[in-house]
């Protein structure tokens, strides 16, 4: 009980990636710029989709929710990170650290599940185009999204609850930018085998199964595209999946580098990879999805035109 009370009353020190004042200033402006770009980019995606009736389709419905998740994701970590980079007091309370951890785990899981649902949407659109409207009905889309939310919330609650059973009786200095799962487990002085086992188990269920589902979906999509006789139609069909493939590659490429490995092998390189999926991926998603999407270009153009007309 004494050890548990000591943990609950404690604070962690988020020392960041560097203790050099000069490097901290560089990191501050870099992360601030990335945060502003992420917020503006994802907010524009949400506003464009919600304001344009032509984009009220399953694909854009899930894209708007993905942008909302990314917006919430970076807001959970970067503002506190920016404050720490500019402040002498780098402490975060035990409760604040667990809260940050909960949203971090939940939103990463939600991001992944939404990407899996989007892969299914593309499969139906390309492989079963005549049944797309009925197969991807509004009721089913809401049901799939609700399932994604329930599973991600449960995932976050499980890992946060297990973290409350861990005792921290040694150094509470975190040479990192936010309360990340592996970093906290390495600071623990109690047995964390259960935490690590559950981490691998939930990782397989929440990440590997949807990833396998996405691979199967794209194998079937590629087979369907190859059967299309027209080269222009092949290109058009593939272009509807290219953005999703880009985001999935970036997301899984950084995530697998961090979590699908033993805890004792965690290193500074993995910290950089975590920054990639926690900061860079949410920032890049709006660019990837709007770069070659004519419908999104048009919606963003109409949204900005309306805004400028109100100003003038």
Secondary structure, 3 states (H helix, E strand, C coil): CHHHHHHHCCEEEECCCCCCHHHHHHHHHHHHHHHHHHHHHHHHHHHHHHHCHHHCCHHHHHHHHHHHHHHHHHHHHHHHHHHHHHCCCCEEEHHHHHHHHHHHHHHHHHHHHHHHHHHHHHHHHHHCHHHHHHHCCHHHHHHHHHHHHHHHHHHHHHHHHHHHCCCCCCCCEECCCCCCHHHHHHHCCCCCHHHHHHHHHHHHHHHHHHHHHHHHHHHHHHHHHHCCCCHHHHHHHHHHHHHHHHHHHHHHHHHHHHHCCCHHHCCHHHHHHHHHHHHHHHHHHHHHHHHCCHHHHHHHHHHHHHHHHHHC
